[in-house]
């Protein structure tokens, strides 16, 4: 955890976001789950971090190609 992390939303979309434990500037923290915008499905949802090792090669590539908004 910390830095760019692959997350999955409740609808099963994978994307990359900045995840720093205890810090949240663009999401509402709910423990290890956060409420934030999913750039893949274009909806607000709950997301949680996913270990890269649990994803296949295509899922990991897709997640790294889809990032949420950056903090300026």
Secondary structure, 3 states (H helix, E strand, C coil): CCCEEEEEECCCCEEEEECECCECCCCEEECCEEEEEECCCCEEEEEEECCHHHCCHHHHHHHHHCECCCCC
